[in-house]
Amino acid sequence: MDKKGKATPKRKDAVAKNKVNSITSPVSKADRSKNRQALRAARVGARAAYMRGEESALPARDRGPVKRFVRDYIDSHRSLGEYFLPLMIAILVLTLIPSVEIRFFAIILMYSVMGYSAIYGIFVGRKIKKIVSEKFPGESTKGLGFYGWLRSTQMRRLRAPAPQKKLGESI
């Protein structure tokens, strides 16, 4: 007991009583739940805008009319690269078969598809750069070939932002 007639508080109790959280205000469980739901709705909306290809929702690497043109160009053409992942899974299954001939065929097929994809990437990259330099004079073509080639190797359904052009549609 001290002079005031009550026990001296423990240090941790005194510190806790005087502590003020300057970062956040006290929030109830219901407020946190409401905030979480609002953030989730905002994320869903942003993702939908990104998949629609809205310019404001795109990351910097996908913004601009030139990148949109490259995406549309790639999306309007079919390539073997779209089927690269399913082919690799099929090849993996083939390598599990105990026959030496089938395994050899699978490995040859794998390297053929990889080689084709690399050669296709070189040619499509050059073509994209040529078309962009004609259509958008003064714009940089740095990285556009690689950007287009990477998009062409993704399965059409899994591309993000989602394809805006149908196969065979003119740009």
KEKOL-236585 format. One line per field, with one value per residue: x, y, z of N, C-alpha, C, O in turn. Coordinates in steps of 0.1 Angstrom, whole numbers, padded with zeros to 4 digits, always signed. Atoms other than C-alpha are relative to their C-alpha. Layout:
N
nc1 [X	...]
nc2 [Y	...]
nc3 [Z	...]
cac1 [X	...]
cac2 [Y	...]
cac3 [Z	...]
cc1 [X	...]
cc2 [Y	...]
cc3 [Z	...]
oc1 [X	...]
oc2 [Y	...]
oc3 [Z	...]
***
This chain:
171
nc1 [+0008	-0008	+0006	+0013	+0009	+0002	-0013	-0007	+0002	-0011	-0005	+0006	+0013	-0001	-0004	+0011	+0011	-0004	-0004	+0010	-0004	+0001	+0002	+0014	+0009	+0007	+0010	+0007	+0000	+0009	-0007	-0011	+0007	+0005	-0011	-0005	+0009	-0002	-0012	+0002	+0008	-0008	-0009	+0008	+0003	-0012	-0004	+0009	-0005	-0013	+0003	+0006	-0010	+0001	-0014	-0003	-0002	-0011	-0013	-0008	-0005	+0010	+0007	-0003	+0006	-0010	+0001	+0014	-0001	-0007	+0009	+0010	-0007	-0003	+0013	+0007	-0007	-0002	-0014	-0003	-0004	+0012	+0001	-0012	+0002	+0006	-0010	-0011	+0007	+0001	-0014	-0003	+0007	-0007	-0013	+0002	+0002	-0013	-0006	-0012	+0004	+0010	-0007	-0009	+0010	+0004	-0010	-0001	+0012	-0002	-0010	+0006	+0010	-0008	-0007	+0010	+0005	-0011	-0001	+0012	-0001	-0008	+0007	+0011	-0005	-0004	+0012	+0007	-0008	+0001	+0014	+0001	-0008	+0007	+0013	-0002	-0013	-0005	+0001	-0010	+0004	-0008	+0007	+0013	-0001	+0000	+0013	+0009	-0003	+0004	+0015	+0004	-0003	+0010	+0012	+0009	+0009	-0007	-0007	+0004	+0014	+0007	+0000	+0010	+0003	+0003	-0009	+0003	+0006	-0010	-0004]
nc2 [-0012	-0012	-0010	-0004	+0009	+0012	+0007	-0005	+0009	+0007	-0009	+0004	-0005	-0014	-0003	+0004	-0010	-0012	+0002	-0004	+0005	-0012	+0005	+0003	-0003	+0012	+0005	+0011	+0012	-0002	-0010	+0007	+0008	-0009	-0004	+0012	+0003	-0011	+0002	+0012	-0005	-0009	+0009	+0007	-0010	-0004	+0012	+0000	-0011	+0004	+0010	-0006	-0008	-0014	-0006	-0005	+0011	+0008	-0004	-0008	+0008	+0003	-0012	-0008	+0004	+0009	+0013	+0005	+0005	+0013	+0011	+0003	+0007	+0014	+0007	+0003	+0010	+0013	+0005	+0012	-0003	+0001	+0013	+0004	+0007	+0013	+0009	+0004	+0009	+0012	+0005	+0005	+0013	+0009	+0004	+0010	+0013	+0007	+0003	-0009	-0007	-0010	-0011	-0007	-0008	-0011	-0009	-0007	-0009	-0011	-0010	-0006	-0010	-0011	-0007	-0007	-0011	-0010	-0005	-0008	-0012	-0009	-0005	-0008	-0012	-0009	-0005	-0010	-0013	-0006	-0005	-0011	-0011	-0006	-0005	-0010	-0006	-0007	+0008	+0010	+0014	+0008	+0010	+0004	+0013	+0009	-0001	+0007	+0014	+0006	+0001	+0011	+0013	+0003	+0006	-0011	-0002	-0004	-0012	-0012	-0002	+0009	-0004	-0009	+0003	+0014	+0006	-0004	-0013	-0010	-0009]
nc3 [+0000	+0000	-0008	+0005	-0005	+0010	+0004	+0012	+0011	+0007	+0011	+0012	+0000	+0001	+0014	+0009	-0002	+0006	+0014	+0010	+0013	+0010	+0013	+0002	-0011	-0004	+0010	-0005	+0009	+0012	+0009	+0007	+0010	+0010	+0008	+0008	+0011	+0010	+0007	+0009	+0011	+0009	+0008	+0010	+0011	+0006	+0008	+0012	+0009	+0005	+0010	+0011	+0007	-0003	-0001	-0014	-0009	+0005	-0005	+0009	+0011	+0009	+0004	+0012	+0012	+0007	-0007	+0003	+0013	+0000	-0006	+0010	+0011	-0004	-0003	+0012	+0007	-0007	+0001	-0007	-0014	-0008	-0004	-0005	-0013	+0001	+0007	-0009	-0010	+0008	+0001	-0013	-0001	+0009	-0005	-0011	+0006	-0001	+0013	+0003	+0012	-0003	-0007	+0009	+0008	-0009	-0001	+0013	+0001	-0009	+0006	+0012	-0003	-0006	+0011	+0008	-0007	+0000	+0014	+0002	-0008	+0007	+0011	-0004	-0006	+0011	+0007	-0009	+0000	+0013	+0001	-0009	+0005	+0011	-0005	-0010	+0002	-0012	-0013	-0002	+0002	-0009	-0008	+0006	+0006	-0011	-0006	+0009	+0000	-0013	+0000	+0009	-0006	-0011	+0005	+0003	-0011	-0012	+0002	-0008	+0001	+0009	+0014	+0004	+0014	+0002	+0010	+0013	+0001	+0005	-0011]
cac1 [+0000	+0013	+0004	-0028	-0044	-0042	-0016	+0010	+0001	+0023	+0044	+0029	-0006	+0004	+0021	-0009	-0033	-0013	-0005	-0023	-0022	-0014	-0017	-0052	-0082	-0101	-0122	-0149	-0152	-0181	-0161	-0132	-0156	-0172	-0138	-0127	-0158	-0153	-0117	-0127	-0153	-0128	-0103	-0130	-0139	-0103	-0096	-0127	-0115	-0080	-0095	-0116	-0084	-0094	-0064	-0067	-0067	-0037	-0002	+0025	+0038	+0005	-0005	-0007	-0021	+0011	+0008	-0030	-0022	+0004	-0021	-0048	-0023	-0013	-0049	-0061	-0036	-0033	+0001	+0016	+0028	-0008	-0006	+0028	+0017	-0007	+0019	+0045	+0020	+0014	+0051	+0056	+0030	+0048	+0081	+0065	+0058	+0086	+0092	+0126	+0112	+0082	+0105	+0129	+0099	+0087	+0120	+0124	+0089	+0097	+0128	+0110	+0082	+0107	+0128	+0097	+0085	+0119	+0121	+0084	+0092	+0120	+0099	+0068	+0089	+0104	+0070	+0055	+0083	+0080	+0042	+0044	+0071	+0049	+0016	+0030	+0059	+0081	+0071	+0097	+0096	+0119	+0106	+0075	+0086	+0093	+0060	+0041	+0059	+0053	+0016	+0015	+0029	+0000	-0031	-0058	-0082	-0055	-0043	-0045	-0059	-0085	-0083	-0103	-0101	-0114	-0092	-0089	-0104	-0086	-0069]
cac2 [+0000	+0034	+0067	+0071	+0041	+0017	-0007	+0005	-0008	-0033	-0016	-0036	-0025	+0011	+0010	-0008	+0019	+0047	+0031	+0046	+0029	+0057	+0034	+0022	+0031	+0005	-0016	-0040	-0075	-0065	-0035	-0058	-0082	-0054	-0041	-0076	-0080	-0045	-0053	-0087	-0070	-0044	-0072	-0091	-0059	-0050	-0086	-0084	-0051	-0065	-0095	-0073	-0054	-0020	+0003	+0016	-0019	-0032	-0033	-0011	-0040	-0044	-0008	+0013	+0010	-0008	-0036	-0039	-0043	-0070	-0089	-0086	-0097	-0128	-0136	-0135	-0161	-0198	-0212	-0245	-0227	-0226	-0263	-0264	-0273	-0300	-0315	-0315	-0333	-0359	-0363	-0368	-0396	-0411	-0412	-0433	-0461	-0488	-0491	-0476	-0467	-0448	-0429	-0420	-0408	-0387	-0371	-0363	-0349	-0327	-0312	-0307	-0288	-0267	-0260	-0251	-0228	-0210	-0206	-0194	-0169	-0154	-0151	-0138	-0113	-0099	-0097	-0079	-0054	-0048	-0043	-0021	+0001	+0007	+0011	+0031	+0052	+0066	+0040	+0018	-0018	-0029	-0061	-0064	-0095	-0113	-0100	-0114	-0147	-0153	-0145	-0170	-0198	-0194	-0215	-0192	-0197	-0189	-0157	-0125	-0101	-0123	-0123	-0095	-0108	-0141	-0165	-0153	-0119	-0090	-0064]
cac3 [+0000	-0008	+0008	-0012	+0004	-0027	-0040	-0064	-0098	-0116	-0142	-0171	-0160	-0158	-0193	-0208	-0193	-0208	-0242	-0271	-0305	-0330	-0360	-0357	-0337	-0317	-0341	-0332	-0346	-0368	-0382	-0391	-0408	-0427	-0438	-0449	-0470	-0486	-0494	-0509	-0530	-0542	-0551	-0570	-0589	-0596	-0609	-0632	-0646	-0651	-0670	-0691	-0701	-0686	-0689	-0653	-0638	-0658	-0643	-0659	-0680	-0698	-0703	-0734	-0769	-0782	-0756	-0763	-0800	-0793	-0771	-0798	-0825	-0806	-0795	-0831	-0842	-0832	-0823	-0811	-0780	-0767	-0764	-0749	-0713	-0722	-0746	-0719	-0695	-0723	-0728	-0691	-0691	-0721	-0703	-0675	-0700	-0696	-0734	-0744	-0779	-0765	-0740	-0768	-0789	-0760	-0755	-0792	-0792	-0762	-0777	-0810	-0794	-0773	-0804	-0824	-0797	-0795	-0833	-0834	-0806	-0827	-0858	-0841	-0821	-0853	-0870	-0840	-0839	-0876	-0875	-0844	-0859	-0889	-0870	-0841	-0854	-0827	-0801	-0786	-0796	-0768	-0752	-0774	-0792	-0759	-0745	-0775	-0775	-0738	-0743	-0772	-0750	-0725	-0730	-0744	-0715	-0689	-0705	-0684	-0693	-0712	-0750	-0765	-0801	-0814	-0835	-0870	-0863	-0880	-0858]
cc1 [+0009	-0008	-0014	-0011	-0004	+0013	+0006	-0003	+0012	+0004	-0007	-0015	+0000	+0003	-0012	-0011	+0003	+0003	-0012	+0005	-0002	-0002	-0014	-0009	-0007	-0011	-0007	+0001	-0008	+0006	+0010	-0006	-0005	+0012	+0006	-0009	+0001	+0013	-0001	-0008	+0008	+0010	-0007	-0002	+0013	+0005	-0009	+0004	+0013	-0003	-0007	+0010	-0002	+0013	+0003	+0003	+0013	+0013	+0008	+0005	-0010	-0007	+0004	-0006	+0009	-0002	-0014	+0001	+0008	-0009	-0011	+0006	+0002	-0013	-0008	+0006	+0002	+0015	+0002	+0003	-0012	-0001	+0012	-0001	-0007	+0009	+0010	-0006	-0001	+0013	+0005	-0006	+0007	+0013	-0002	-0002	+0014	+0007	+0011	-0004	-0010	+0007	+0008	-0009	-0004	+0010	+0003	-0011	+0001	+0010	-0005	-0009	+0007	+0007	-0010	-0005	+0010	+0001	-0013	+0001	+0009	-0007	-0012	+0005	+0004	-0012	-0007	+0007	-0001	-0014	-0002	+0007	-0007	-0013	+0001	+0014	+0004	-0001	+0011	-0005	+0008	-0009	-0013	+0000	-0001	-0014	-0010	+0002	-0004	-0015	-0004	+0003	-0010	-0012	-0010	-0009	+0007	+0007	-0006	+0007	-0006	+0001	-0012	-0004	-0002	+0011	-0004	-0006	+0011	+0001	-0003]
cc2 [+0012	+0011	+0004	-0010	-0012	-0005	+0007	-0010	-0006	+0009	-0003	+0005	+0015	+0004	-0003	+0011	+0012	-0001	+0004	-0005	+0011	-0005	-0002	+0004	-0013	-0004	-0012	-0012	+0002	+0010	-0007	-0009	+0008	+0005	-0011	-0002	+0011	-0002	-0012	+0004	+0009	-0008	-0007	+0010	+0004	-0012	-0001	+0011	-0003	-0011	+0005	+0009	+0015	+0006	+0004	-0012	-0008	+0004	+0007	-0008	-0003	+0012	+0006	-0007	-0010	-0014	-0006	-0006	-0013	-0011	-0004	-0007	-0015	-0007	-0003	-0011	-0013	-0004	-0013	+0003	+0000	-0014	-0006	-0008	-0013	-0010	-0005	-0010	-0014	-0007	-0006	-0013	-0010	-0005	-0010	-0014	-0007	-0002	+0011	+0008	+0011	+0012	+0008	+0009	+0012	+0011	+0008	+0010	+0012	+0010	+0006	+0011	+0012	+0008	+0008	+0013	+0011	+0007	+0009	+0013	+0010	+0006	+0009	+0013	+0010	+0006	+0010	+0013	+0007	+0007	+0012	+0013	+0007	+0006	+0011	+0006	+0008	-0007	-0010	-0014	-0009	-0009	-0005	-0014	-0011	+0000	-0008	-0015	-0006	-0001	-0012	-0014	-0003	-0006	+0012	+0003	+0006	+0014	+0012	+0012	-0009	+0005	+0008	-0003	-0015	-0005	+0004	+0014	+0010	+0011	+0014]
cc3 [+0000	+0008	-0003	+0005	-0010	-0004	-0012	-0012	-0006	-0012	-0013	-0001	-0003	-0015	-0009	+0001	-0008	-0015	-0009	-0014	-0010	-0014	-0003	+0012	+0004	-0009	+0006	-0010	-0012	-0010	-0008	-0010	-0012	-0009	-0009	-0012	-0010	-0008	-0010	-0012	-0009	-0008	-0011	-0012	-0008	-0010	-0013	-0010	-0007	-0011	-0012	-0008	+0002	+0003	+0015	+0009	-0004	+0007	-0011	-0012	-0011	-0005	-0013	-0013	-0008	+0006	-0003	-0015	-0001	+0005	-0011	-0012	+0003	+0002	-0013	-0008	+0009	-0001	+0008	+0014	+0010	+0006	+0007	+0013	-0001	-0007	+0009	+0011	-0007	-0001	+0013	+0002	-0009	+0005	+0012	-0006	-0001	-0014	-0003	-0013	+0003	+0008	-0009	-0009	+0008	+0002	-0013	-0002	+0009	-0005	-0013	+0003	+0006	-0011	-0009	+0007	+0000	-0014	-0003	+0008	-0008	-0012	+0003	+0007	-0011	-0007	+0008	+0000	-0013	-0001	+0010	-0004	-0011	+0005	+0010	-0001	+0012	+0013	+0001	-0002	+0009	+0008	-0005	-0006	+0011	+0007	-0008	+0000	+0013	+0000	-0009	+0005	+0011	-0007	-0001	+0012	+0013	-0002	+0008	-0005	-0011	-0014	-0004	-0015	-0001	-0011	-0014	-0002	-0003	+0011	-0005]
oc1 [+0019	-0017	-0022	-0023	-0013	+0023	-0001	-0001	+0023	-0005	-0011	-0020	-0009	-0002	-0015	-0018	-0006	+0004	-0023	+0017	-0013	-0006	-0019	-0004	-0006	-0019	+0000	+0006	-0005	+0004	+0012	-0001	-0004	+0010	+0009	-0003	+0001	+0013	+0004	-0004	+0007	+0013	-0001	-0001	+0012	+0010	-0004	+0004	+0014	+0003	-0005	+0007	+0003	+0020	+0015	+0009	+0016	+0015	+0005	+0005	-0006	-0017	+0015	-0009	+0004	-0003	-0015	-0005	+0003	-0009	-0013	+0000	-0002	-0014	-0016	+0001	+0003	+0021	-0007	+0001	-0010	-0007	+0013	+0004	-0002	+0009	+0014	+0001	+0002	+0014	+0011	+0000	+0009	+0017	+0008	-0001	+0024	+0018	+0008	-0001	-0008	+0004	+0009	-0005	-0005	+0007	+0005	-0009	-0002	+0007	-0001	-0009	+0004	+0007	-0007	-0006	+0007	+0002	-0012	-0003	+0006	-0007	-0014	-0002	+0002	-0012	-0012	+0001	-0002	-0015	-0008	+0002	-0006	-0017	-0007	+0023	-0004	+0005	+0016	-0016	+0008	-0018	-0019	-0010	-0008	-0019	-0018	-0007	-0010	-0020	-0014	-0003	-0010	-0016	-0011	-0012	+0000	+0013	-0018	+0019	+0001	+0001	-0023	-0015	+0004	+0017	-0016	-0007	+0022	-0008	+0000]
oc2 [+0013	+0007	+0009	-0008	-0019	+0002	+0012	-0022	-0001	+0015	+0006	+0009	+0020	+0013	+0005	+0014	+0019	+0009	+0000	-0002	+0014	+0003	+0002	+0004	-0023	+0004	-0021	-0010	-0002	+0008	-0005	-0010	+0003	+0005	-0009	-0005	+0008	+0000	-0011	+0000	+0008	-0005	-0008	+0006	+0005	-0010	-0003	+0008	+0000	-0010	+0000	+0013	+0023	+0001	+0002	-0010	-0018	+0016	+0007	-0003	-0006	+0011	+0003	-0019	-0019	-0024	-0018	-0016	-0022	-0022	-0016	-0017	-0023	-0019	-0012	-0015	-0012	-0001	-0016	-0006	-0003	-0015	-0018	-0019	-0023	-0022	-0017	-0019	-0024	-0019	-0017	-0023	-0022	-0017	-0016	-0024	-0001	-0007	+0023	+0020	+0022	+0023	+0021	+0021	+0023	+0022	+0020	+0021	+0024	+0022	+0018	+0022	+0024	+0020	+0019	+0024	+0023	+0019	+0020	+0023	+0022	+0018	+0020	+0024	+0022	+0017	+0020	+0023	+0020	+0018	+0022	+0024	+0019	+0017	+0020	+0003	+0015	-0003	-0015	-0017	-0022	-0005	-0014	-0021	-0021	-0011	-0016	-0023	-0017	-0011	-0019	-0023	-0014	-0002	+0020	+0015	+0013	+0019	+0012	+0012	-0014	+0017	+0005	+0001	-0023	+0003	+0003	+0019	+0009	+0013	+0024]
oc3 [+0007	+0015	+0005	+0002	-0008	-0002	-0021	-0010	-0005	-0018	-0021	-0012	-0010	-0020	-0018	-0009	-0013	-0022	-0007	-0017	-0014	-0023	-0014	+0023	-0003	-0012	+0012	-0021	-0023	-0022	-0020	-0021	-0023	-0022	-0020	-0023	-0022	-0020	-0021	-0023	-0022	-0019	-0022	-0023	-0020	-0021	-0023	-0022	-0019	-0022	-0023	-0020	-0006	+0012	+0019	+0019	+0003	+0011	-0023	-0023	-0023	-0013	-0018	-0013	-0015	-0001	-0005	-0017	-0008	+0000	-0012	-0017	-0004	-0002	-0013	-0019	+0021	-0012	+0016	+0023	+0021	+0017	+0009	+0015	+0005	-0004	+0009	+0015	-0001	+0000	+0013	+0008	-0005	+0003	+0016	+0002	-0005	-0014	-0002	-0014	-0003	+0005	-0008	-0011	+0002	+0001	-0012	-0007	+0005	-0005	-0015	-0003	+0003	-0011	-0013	+0001	-0001	-0015	-0009	+0002	-0007	-0014	-0003	+0005	-0010	-0010	+0003	-0001	-0013	-0006	+0006	-0003	-0013	+0001	+0011	+0006	+0018	+0023	-0009	+0002	+0008	+0015	+0000	-0004	+0010	+0010	-0002	+0001	+0013	+0005	-0007	+0001	+0016	-0018	+0008	+0015	+0021	+0007	+0010	-0006	-0020	-0016	+0000	-0019	+0006	-0018	-0017	-0014	+0002	+0019	+0002]
***
